[in-house]
């Protein structure tokens, strides 16, 4: 039996599989965090992050699987939310916010690389 069809290795290149994977890795810890009892004081911030991430997923899938229409201004709010949550959750539990931060940075790299590829095609 060949199991290669069931394996996936993430690479930081803007392909459909990699972008789909990063969206999964962003959404899961954000959903968990938005109802994780130790984070209760910050649930609204996590829900705001979830709203931003789901908006990006909609933009991506409704625009020909392209990241180019994601507004750069969204990153300022997202950066601020993640930074504040990392600081605020430091004494509580950091596993989920650290996971969000790691995959958010991966997403930013994909977005930047996707813009570079778009620029080369024009």
N, C-alpha and C positions, 0 to 999 in steps of 0.2 A: 504494500500500500504506500503510495506517495503522499506524504503529508505536506508537501510544499505549498499546496493550495490553501492550507490552513495557517500558514505562518506569514507574518508581516514584520518587516523591519522598518521602523520609522527613520526617515532621513529628512534633514532640514532643507528640502527642495519643494517648491510649490506645485506639487502634483495633487490630483483629486484625492488619492488615497491618503497622502500625508495631511492634507488640509482637513479631511473628514476625521482622521485620527486625532488631530489637535483639537478640533471642536469637541469630540468625545471627552478628551482629557480635561478640557476646560469646564464642560457642563457638569459632569458627575460630581466633582468636589464642591462646585458652586451650589448645586441642588442640595447636597447633603448639608452644607454649611448654612443654608437658608432655613433649616429646621433643626440644626444641631443644638441641643439644649444649652451646652456651655457657651455658645455664641449668641444666645437669645437677645442680648442687648444690641447686637449688630445685625440681626436678621434683615432689617430693611436695607442695609448696605449690601448684603449678599444678594438680596432680591434685585437690587439695582444692577449689580454685576450680571446677574442672570439675564435680566432684561437686555442689557447691552450685548451680551454674547449671543442671545437668541436673535436679536436684530441683525447681527453680523451674519449669522447662519442664513437668515432669510435673504439678505442682500446677496450673499454668495450664490445661493441656489436659484434665486430669481433673476440673476443677471449673467446667465451662461457660465456658471462656475468661475466667476471672476472676483477677485478681492479688490479690484481697482476702485469700486464705488464706495468702499468703506471710508467714512469720513475721518480724516486724521484728527479732528477735534475730539472725537470720541476717546482717543487715546489719552488725552489730558485728564479727562474725568476718570477713566479706568485706572491710570497710573496713580492718581490721588486716592481713589477708593482702596486699591490694593495696598498702597503704602500705609494708609491709616489703619487698615485691618491687620496688616502684619504687626504694626506697633501695638494696637489695642488687644490683639489676641496672643501676644507674646507670653503673657503670664497664664493664659488659659490652656491653649492647645494650638500648636502651629502646623500640624500635619496638613490640614486641608488648605489653609491659606498659602502655605509654601507650595503645595501642589498647583494651586491656581496660579501663583506667581511664576513658577517654572514654565508652565504651558502657555501662559500669556506672553512670556518673553519668546517662546518658540513661535507663537502666532505672529508676533511683531516681525520676527525674522522672515517668516514666510511672506508676510505682507510686503516687506521691503524688497525681497527677492522677486516677488511677483510684479512689483512696479518696475523693477529693473528690466525684467524680461519684456514687459509691455512697452517700455521705452525703446528697447532695441528693435521691436517689431515695427514701430512707427517711423 
